[in-house]
Amino acid sequence: MKTNKINRIVIAGGGTAGWITASLLSKVLGQSIKIILIESDKIGTIGVGEATIPPIIAFNNALGINEKDFIKATNATIKLGIQFENWGKLGDSYMHAFGDIGKNFPFCEFHHFWVKSQQMGIPSNFWDYSLNYQAASHNKFAKLNNLEGTNLPGISYAYHFDASLYAKFLSDLCKKQGVERVEGIIKQVNLNSDSGFVDSLQLENGLKIEGDLFVDCTGLAGLLIEKTLSTGFDDWSHWLPCNRAVAVQSDRLDPVIPYTRSIAHDAGWQWQIPLKHRTGNGLVFSSKYLSDDQAIDLVLKNIDGKLLTQPRVIGYRTGRRLKQWHRNVVCIGLSAGFFEPLESTNIHLIQTAVIRLLKNFSHNGIQHQEIDEYNNQTKNEYERIRDFIILHYKLNQRNDSDFWKECRRMEVPQSLSHRIALFKKTGKVFREQDDLFTEIAWKQVMLGQGGIPLDYHPLADTLTDSQIKDLMTSLKTLVDRSVSKMSTHEDFLLKE
Ligand SMILES: Cc1cc2nc3c(=O)[nH]c(=O)nc-3n(C[C@H](O)[C@H](O)[C@H](O)COP(=O)(O)OP(=O)(O)OC[C@H]3O[C@@H](n4cnc5c(N)ncnc54)[C@H](O)[C@@H]3O)c2cc1C
């Protein structure tokens, strides 16, 4: 193993992954290490990736980003969750709302009491007790740490933003933090003949960029990690069957809603991402069931408002790179793998990858133990998210198309089939180590698409029927009161 100290980091690629990587590395490592980012205006970026999840707030804070500046610069809106339409049966709708729901008791979470209330015949919807869902469905938003007058958690939120403006925002920040940007197309990756490590990148314009550590952020191309080092790919297309997307932008919504919509169609699903100045739309589909032309027709038929761009088709393969750190190359972003955008996890994975790289950073030359640890942590993180995304496909109840019937019939990873069976029978759900998604996220998808579990935790019987009734009434009153006092999402954005 090469033992040179890392003095120069070269980031290949300037999409969202490249600039997020550069911004955190330069913020944390300061001027002690030279950071160079190579990007090519001629190649451009993938140009999608506009919905995020709540941990982005902590990440932006770590970069010292002012929220108002960020919202203004990226035309961002607030995201309180994802509304899934037609994912259970045709006509069904539920939300994976961020934040917790109801009030958890020691050893017995709220949903057990709610399941009991259903068995008692109390008419209510699980999301009556979700502050995020109620705010989203009334187009409201306010920053609330707690549900008013209680210590129950308040609003949890993320953003929708313009991906190219976000990359620009971060590149300005990087300039101030000393990152050197080099424009040019990488035409060759030069390997050291002894160690097999990457020595330098040869650009078409004649420049040769040398480094000690290389971060492959070249997107689906995977120029260093795959095209040069051939590290292999764990293909998940038998579980995540969609392999293409059509993306198109349209006029802004009126009003601008504070949530993403995910609408299931016959052979895939459509996203609607509301930004301040326009709307991002797209259809994720399986080429086994739909041609590109059919997909374009379908998405255009389901868009309200004027089109602002021509539809663009993007092909991809779901899965992950088998080694995300190999020799002196770490891959981050689409070069590392891709799930599909269903739960907006890819930008988050870029952020956790950079944090992980910093935690495993080689201060005295690259050690294979650090590489192994990094790869192991990444594998676990990816596989937990993979299961959560497969869950949506597996739990559909649609009989109107072969695509959905096939998804329902598919064998899923054992880790997932266990979770589904446990919840169905007992109402219990547990967060595994390295699980990004908390119990409440799993519960919402399982309740939203799979239905109410057969049983609840016996501790829910410690409350009498009338106490259960009072609990449900008082929680709903608290949520409704808080939402009634919030400003509209649009008013919040106007003030930002
Ligand atoms: C359809 C779709 C929808 C998505 N929606 C979401 C979402 O809602 N939320 C989310 O979190 N994520 C989403 N993603 C993922 C998200 O788009 C990516 O994770 C994110 O944009 C990062 O991409 P990237 O920087 O890895 O790749 P890219 O944006 O493709 O950037 C690659 C960079 O490498 C450069 N490059 C490539 N080859 C060379 C070369 N030879 N020489 C020099 N430079 C080169 C390019 O110029 C570019 O700068 C979506 C992805 C797809 C496909």
The ligand as an SDF file (V2000), in Angstrom:
LIG
                    3D

 53 58  0  0  0  0  0  0  0  0999 V2000
  -33.7790   10.9530  -13.0450 C   0  0  0  0  0  0  0  0  0  0  0  0
  -33.0110   11.3200  -11.8140 C   0  0  0  0  0  0  0  0  0  0  0  0
  -33.6430   12.0500  -10.8000 C   0  0  0  0  0  0  0  0  0  0  0  0
  -32.9470   12.3530   -9.6320 C   0  0  0  0  0  0  0  0  0  0  0  0
  -33.5830   13.0080   -8.6160 N   0  0  0  0  0  0  0  0  0  0  0  0
  -32.9420   13.1740   -7.4330 C   0  0  0  0  0  0  0  0  0  0  0  0
  -33.5770   13.8150   -6.3370 C   0  0  0  0  0  0  0  0  0  0  0  0
  -34.7030   14.2800   -6.4250 O   0  0  0  0  0  0  0  0  0  0  0  0
  -32.8850   13.9270   -5.1800 N   0  0  0  0  0  0  0  0  0  0  0  0
  -31.6080   13.4580   -5.0400 C   0  0  0  0  0  0  0  0  0  0  0  0
  -31.0540   13.5350   -3.9450 O   0  0  0  0  0  0  0  0  0  0  0  0
  -30.9650   12.9320   -6.0820 N   0  0  0  0  0  0  0  0  0  0  0  0
  -31.5910   12.7670   -7.2640 C   0  0  0  0  0  0  0  0  0  0  0  0
  -30.9280   12.2270   -8.3100 N   0  0  0  0  0  0  0  0  0  0  0  0
  -29.4930   11.9680   -8.1950 C   0  0  0  0  0  0  0  0  0  0  0  0
  -28.7580   13.2900   -8.3740 C   0  0  0  0  0  0  0  0  0  0  0  0
  -29.0820   13.8560   -9.6110 O   0  0  0  0  0  0  0  0  0  0  0  0
  -27.2590   13.0550   -8.3060 C   0  0  0  0  0  0  0  0  0  0  0  0
  -26.9560   12.3340   -7.1440 O   0  0  0  0  0  0  0  0  0  0  0  0
  -26.5320   14.3730   -8.2380 C   0  0  0  0  0  0  0  0  0  0  0  0
  -26.9330   15.2230   -9.2450 O   0  0  0  0  0  0  0  0  0  0  0  0
  -25.0420   14.1490   -8.3360 C   0  0  0  0  0  0  0  0  0  0  0  0
  -24.6690   13.8470   -9.6350 O   0  0  0  0  0  0  0  0  0  0  0  0
  -23.1200   13.7670   -9.9330 P   0  0  0  0  0  0  0  0  0  0  0  0
  -22.4870   15.0320   -9.5290 O   0  0  0  0  0  0  0  0  0  0  0  0
  -22.6100   12.5000   -9.3630 O   0  0  0  0  0  0  0  0  0  0  0  0
  -23.0900   13.5810  -11.5220 O   0  0  0  0  0  0  0  0  0  0  0  0
  -23.2340   14.7000  -12.7290 P   0  0  0  0  0  0  0  0  0  0  0  0
  -24.2260   15.7490  -12.3910 O   0  0  0  0  0  0  0  0  0  0  0  0
  -23.4630   13.8730  -13.9240 O   0  0  0  0  0  0  0  0  0  0  0  0
  -21.8180   15.3550  -12.7610 O   0  0  0  0  0  0  0  0  0  0  0  0
  -20.7140   14.7220  -13.3810 C   0  0  0  0  0  0  0  0  0  0  0  0
  -19.5970   15.7280  -13.5540 C   0  0  0  0  0  0  0  0  0  0  0  0
  -18.4730   15.0580  -14.0900 O   0  0  0  0  0  0  0  0  0  0  0  0
  -17.9870   15.7950  -15.1900 C   0  0  0  0  0  0  0  0  0  0  0  0
  -17.3360   14.8710  -16.1090 N   0  0  0  0  0  0  0  0  0  0  0  0
  -17.7610   13.6660  -16.5620 C   0  0  0  0  0  0  0  0  0  0  0  0
  -16.8680   13.1370  -17.4120 N   0  0  0  0  0  0  0  0  0  0  0  0
  -15.8550   14.0180  -17.4900 C   0  0  0  0  0  0  0  0  0  0  0  0
  -14.6320   14.0540  -18.2060 C   0  0  0  0  0  0  0  0  0  0  0  0
  -14.2570   13.0760  -19.0460 N   0  0  0  0  0  0  0  0  0  0  0  0
  -13.8290   15.1340  -18.0540 N   0  0  0  0  0  0  0  0  0  0  0  0
  -14.1720   16.1500  -17.2230 C   0  0  0  0  0  0  0  0  0  0  0  0
  -15.3110   16.1700  -16.5220 N   0  0  0  0  0  0  0  0  0  0  0  0
  -16.1400   15.1220  -16.6610 C   0  0  0  0  0  0  0  0  0  0  0  0
  -19.2170   16.4690  -15.7650 C   0  0  0  0  0  0  0  0  0  0  0  0
  -18.8730   17.5810  -16.5680 O   0  0  0  0  0  0  0  0  0  0  0  0
  -19.9320   16.8730  -14.4950 C   0  0  0  0  0  0  0  0  0  0  0  0
  -19.3800   18.0770  -14.0160 O   0  0  0  0  0  0  0  0  0  0  0  0
  -31.5920   11.9540   -9.5090 C   0  0  0  0  0  0  0  0  0  0  0  0
  -30.9510   11.2840  -10.5470 C   0  0  0  0  0  0  0  0  0  0  0  0
  -31.6450   10.9580  -11.6920 C   0  0  0  0  0  0  0  0  0  0  0  0
  -30.9360   10.2140  -12.7920 C   0  0  0  0  0  0  0  0  0  0  0  0
  1  2  1  0
  2  3  1  0
  2 52  2  0
  3  4  2  0
  4  5  1  0
  4 50  1  0
  5  6  2  0
  6  7  1  0
  6 13  1  0
  7  8  2  0
  7  9  1  0
  9 10  1  0
 10 11  2  0
 10 12  1  0
 12 13  2  0
 13 14  1  0
 14 15  1  0
 14 50  1  0
 15 16  1  0
 16 17  1  0
 16 18  1  0
 18 19  1  0
 18 20  1  0
 20 21  1  0
 20 22  1  0
 22 23  1  0
 23 24  1  0
 24 25  2  0
 24 26  1  0
 24 27  1  0
 27 28  1  0
 28 29  2  0
 28 30  1  0
 28 31  1  0
 31 32  1  0
 32 33  1  0
 33 34  1  0
 33 48  1  0
 34 35  1  0
 35 36  1  0
 35 46  1  0
 36 37  1  0
 36 45  1  0
 37 38  2  0
 38 39  1  0
 39 40  1  0
 39 45  2  0
 40 41  1  0
 40 42  2  0
 42 43  1  0
 43 44  2  0
 44 45  1  0
 46 47  1  0
 46 48  1  0
 48 49  1  0
 50 51  2  0
 51 52  1  0
 52 53  1  0
M  END
$$$$
